[in-house]
Amino acid sequence: MNDSLYFYFLLVVVFVLAGVVKGVTGMGLPTVAMGLLGSALSPVAAASMLFVPTLVTNAWQILAGPSIGRIVRRLWPMMLGVVVATVAGAALLVRVQARWSGLALGVALIVYALYSALAPAFRVPPRKERWLSPLVGAISGLVTGATGVFVMPAVPYLQSLGLDRDELVQALGLAFTVSTISLTTGLLVHGAFGVQQLGLSALAIVPALAGMWLGQKIRGRISARAFRLCFLGFLLLLGIELVVRPWIG
């Protein structure tokens, strides 16, 4: 009974916090949720929990943008690479021991936090998108399949395409949605996702949406730079903890 109460309490707290991050920044829900749930669940179980709340919270980003058709026509090679590589790469998340897949997740969080904090902005010339988009999609898919988190190198790449703010938000929503569906499909293909897990995943919708609402309120009260630095610092510490855990557990 106590274990069950702890689990549901953890579920609420994690998805409220992850929702707050998404409400402020427009991204980060699966990244934060995967990192925090990793303290109590295997990466496979944590990834399974993300399906419904990630799908629901990203729906508005796709529908609210200026032109989903134009975004899809531009990014479909990248999305194809994401789908194929994530479904294949999910075998790593399923078959590798939880402690080592958790370490891989920690490395991904550290790389993303340091890159976002230190790397200068760059711009990808349109002529290079034809071959670079599917390559970035495939690499991102493999990282997602191995860690359960869709961040590198897809997010910096999308930020380098010269999209305006609304288009970028819509493109991120599309990428996160495709990644989430692909990861869940990969877990199904490799026998690691059951229908019964959809119920637990659905329970996370309410705290995630509540966190998003709170995050949107916070966004109007603090500077984006201050929150971004706090967010990246949190991811860095979380990543270090996940990397160190196999060696001290």
C-alpha positions as CSV (number, residue, x, y, z in Angstrom):
1,M,0.0,0.0,0.0
2,N,2.8,2.4,1.0
3,D,4.7,1.5,-2.2
4,S,1.6,2.3,-4.3
5,L,1.0,5.6,-2.6
6,Y,4.6,6.5,-3.1
7,F,4.4,5.6,-6.8
8,Y,1.3,7.7,-7.5
9,F,2.8,10.6,-5.5
10,L,6.0,10.4,-7.6
11,L,3.9,10.2,-10.8
12,V,2.0,13.4,-9.9
13,V,5.1,15.3,-8.8
14,V,7.2,14.3,-11.8
15,F,4.6,15.2,-14.4
16,V,3.7,18.5,-12.7
17,L,7.3,19.5,-12.7
18,A,7.8,18.3,-16.3
19,G,4.6,20.2,-17.3
20,V,5.9,23.4,-15.7
21,V,9.1,23.2,-17.8
22,K,7.1,22.6,-21.0
23,G,4.7,25.5,-20.1
24,V,7.7,27.9,-19.7
25,T,9.9,26.7,-22.5
26,G,7.6,24.9,-25.0
27,M,9.6,21.7,-24.6
28,G,11.3,19.4,-22.1
29,L,8.4,17.3,-20.7
30,P,9.8,13.9,-21.8
31,T,13.3,14.9,-21.0
32,V,12.5,15.9,-17.4
33,A,10.0,13.1,-16.8
34,M,12.5,10.4,-18.1
35,G,15.3,11.7,-15.9
36,L,13.2,11.9,-12.7
37,L,11.3,8.6,-13.3
38,G,14.7,7.0,-13.8
39,S,15.2,7.1,-10.0
40,A,12.3,4.7,-9.4
41,L,11.6,2.9,-12.7
42,S,13.6,1.2,-15.5
43,P,14.0,3.3,-18.6
44,V,11.6,1.1,-20.5
45,A,8.9,1.5,-17.9
46,A,9.5,5.3,-17.7
47,A,9.4,5.6,-21.5
48,S,6.1,3.7,-21.5
49,M,4.6,6.2,-19.1
50,L,5.3,9.1,-21.5
51,F,3.2,8.1,-24.4
52,V,-0.2,9.7,-23.6
53,P,0.9,12.9,-21.7
54,T,3.5,13.7,-24.4
55,L,1.0,13.1,-27.2
56,V,-1.6,15.3,-25.6
57,T,0.6,18.1,-24.6
58,N,2.2,18.3,-28.0
59,A,-1.1,18.3,-29.9
60,W,-1.6,22.1,-29.4
61,Q,1.9,22.9,-30.7
62,I,1.1,21.1,-34.0
63,L,-2.4,22.6,-34.4
64,A,-1.7,26.1,-33.2
65,G,1.1,26.8,-35.7
66,P,0.8,28.8,-39.0
67,S,1.0,25.9,-41.5
68,I,1.4,22.3,-40.6
69,G,1.4,21.3,-44.3
70,R,4.5,23.5,-45.0
71,I,6.3,22.2,-42.0
72,V,5.6,18.6,-42.9
73,R,6.7,19.1,-46.5
74,R,10.0,20.6,-45.3
75,L,10.7,18.1,-42.5
76,W,9.4,14.8,-43.8
77,P,12.9,13.4,-44.6
78,M,14.0,14.1,-41.0
79,M,10.8,12.6,-39.6
80,L,11.3,9.5,-41.8
81,G,14.8,9.1,-40.4
82,V,13.4,9.5,-36.8
83,V,10.7,6.8,-37.3
84,V,13.0,4.2,-38.8
85,A,15.9,4.7,-36.4
86,T,13.8,5.0,-33.3
87,V,11.8,1.8,-33.9
88,A,15.1,0.0,-34.6
89,G,17.0,1.6,-31.7
90,A,14.3,0.8,-29.2
91,A,15.8,-2.7,-29.1
92,L,18.7,-1.1,-27.1
93,L,16.4,0.3,-24.5
94,V,14.7,-3.1,-24.1
95,R,17.7,-5.4,-24.1
96,V,20.4,-3.4,-22.4
97,Q,20.4,-3.6,-18.6
98,A,18.5,-0.8,-16.9
99,R,21.6,0.6,-15.1
100,W,23.5,1.1,-18.4
101,S,20.5,2.5,-20.4
102,G,20.1,4.9,-17.5
103,L,23.7,5.9,-17.8
104,A,23.2,6.5,-21.6
105,L,20.2,8.7,-20.7
106,G,22.4,10.6,-18.2
107,V,25.1,11.2,-20.9
108,A,22.4,12.5,-23.3
109,L,21.1,14.9,-20.7
110,I,24.7,16.2,-19.9
111,V,25.5,16.6,-23.6
112,Y,22.3,18.5,-24.3
113,A,22.7,20.8,-21.2
114,L,26.3,21.7,-22.0
115,Y,25.6,22.1,-25.7
116,S,22.6,24.4,-25.1
117,A,24.5,26.5,-22.5
118,L,27.8,26.8,-24.3
119,A,27.5,26.3,-28.0
120,P,27.1,29.3,-30.3
121,A,24.0,29.5,-32.5
122,F,24.5,28.3,-36.0
123,R,22.5,28.3,-39.3
124,V,22.1,25.4,-41.7
125,P,22.1,26.6,-45.4
126,P,18.9,25.4,-47.2
127,R,21.0,23.6,-49.8
128,K,22.3,21.2,-47.1
129,E,18.9,20.3,-45.7
130,R,18.3,17.6,-48.3
131,W,21.0,15.3,-47.0
132,L,21.4,16.7,-43.5
133,S,17.7,16.3,-42.4
134,P,17.5,12.5,-42.8
135,L,20.9,12.1,-41.2
136,V,20.0,14.2,-38.2
137,G,16.7,12.4,-37.9
138,A,18.4,9.0,-38.0
139,I,21.0,9.9,-35.3
140,S,18.3,11.5,-33.1
141,G,16.1,8.3,-33.6
142,L,19.0,6.1,-32.4
143,V,19.6,8.3,-29.4
144,T,15.9,8.3,-28.6
145,G,15.7,4.5,-29.0
146,A,18.6,4.0,-26.7
147,T,17.7,6.5,-24.0
148,G,14.0,7.3,-24.4
149,V,14.7,11.0,-24.8
150,F,14.4,13.0,-28.0
151,V,16.8,16.0,-27.8
152,M,20.1,15.6,-29.5
153,P,20.9,16.5,-32.2
154,A,17.4,17.2,-33.4
155,V,16.5,20.2,-31.2
156,P,19.6,22.2,-32.1
157,Y,19.2,21.3,-35.7
158,L,15.6,22.5,-35.8
159,Q,16.7,25.7,-34.1
160,S,19.2,26.2,-36.9
161,L,16.8,26.2,-39.8
162,G,15.8,29.8,-39.6
163,L,12.1,29.1,-38.7
164,D,10.2,31.9,-37.1
165,R,9.0,31.5,-33.5
166,D,5.6,30.0,-34.3
167,E,7.0,27.7,-37.0
168,L,9.7,26.5,-34.6
169,V,7.2,25.7,-31.9
170,Q,5.1,23.8,-34.4
171,A,8.1,21.9,-35.8
172,L,9.2,20.9,-32.3
173,G,5.7,19.7,-31.6
174,L,5.7,17.6,-34.8
175,A,9.1,16.2,-34.0
176,F,8.2,15.3,-30.4
177,T,5.0,13.7,-31.5
178,V,6.6,11.6,-34.2
179,S,9.3,10.6,-31.8
180,T,6.9,9.6,-29.1
181,I,4.8,7.4,-31.5
182,S,7.9,5.9,-33.0
183,L,9.3,5.0,-29.5
184,T,6.1,3.4,-28.4
185,T,5.9,1.5,-31.7
186,G,9.4,0.3,-31.1
187,L,8.6,-0.9,-27.6
188,L,5.5,-2.7,-29.0
189,V,7.6,-4.4,-31.7
190,H,10.1,-5.5,-29.1
191,G,7.5,-6.8,-26.7
192,A,8.1,-4.2,-24.0
193,F,4.8,-2.2,-24.1
194,G,1.5,-3.6,-23.0
195,V,-2.0,-2.2,-23.3
196,Q,-2.3,-2.1,-19.5
197,Q,0.4,0.6,-19.5
198,L,-1.8,3.0,-21.3
199,G,-4.0,3.4,-18.2
200,L,-1.0,4.5,-16.1
201,S,0.2,6.7,-18.9
202,A,-3.3,8.3,-19.1
203,L,-3.2,9.1,-15.4
204,A,-0.3,11.5,-16.1
205,I,-2.3,13.7,-18.3
206,V,-4.0,15.8,-15.6
207,P,-0.7,16.6,-13.6
208,A,1.1,17.3,-16.9
209,L,-1.6,19.8,-18.1
210,A,-1.8,21.3,-14.6
211,G,2.0,21.8,-14.7
212,M,1.8,23.4,-18.2
213,W,-0.8,25.8,-16.9
214,L,1.4,26.8,-14.0
215,G,4.4,27.0,-16.3
216,Q,2.6,29.5,-18.5
217,K,1.8,31.6,-15.5
218,I,5.5,31.5,-14.4
219,R,6.6,32.4,-17.9
220,G,5.1,35.8,-17.5
221,R,6.9,36.5,-14.2
222,I,10.5,35.5,-14.7
223,S,13.0,36.1,-17.5
224,A,13.3,33.4,-20.1
225,R,17.1,33.5,-19.7
226,A,17.0,32.9,-15.9
227,F,14.6,30.0,-16.3
228,R,16.6,28.5,-19.2
229,L,19.8,28.5,-17.1
230,C,18.0,26.9,-14.1
231,F,16.5,24.3,-16.4
232,L,19.8,23.4,-18.0
233,G,21.5,23.3,-14.6
234,F,18.9,20.9,-13.4
235,L,19.3,18.7,-16.4
236,L,23.1,18.7,-15.9
237,L,22.8,17.6,-12.3
238,L,20.2,15.0,-13.2
239,G,22.4,13.7,-15.9
240,I,25.5,13.5,-13.6
241,E,23.4,11.6,-11.0
242,L,22.3,9.1,-13.7
243,V,25.9,8.6,-15.0
244,V,27.3,8.1,-11.5
245,R,24.5,5.8,-10.2
246,P,25.7,2.5,-11.8
247,W,29.1,2.9,-10.2
248,I,27.9,3.6,-6.7
249,G,24.7,1.5,-6.6
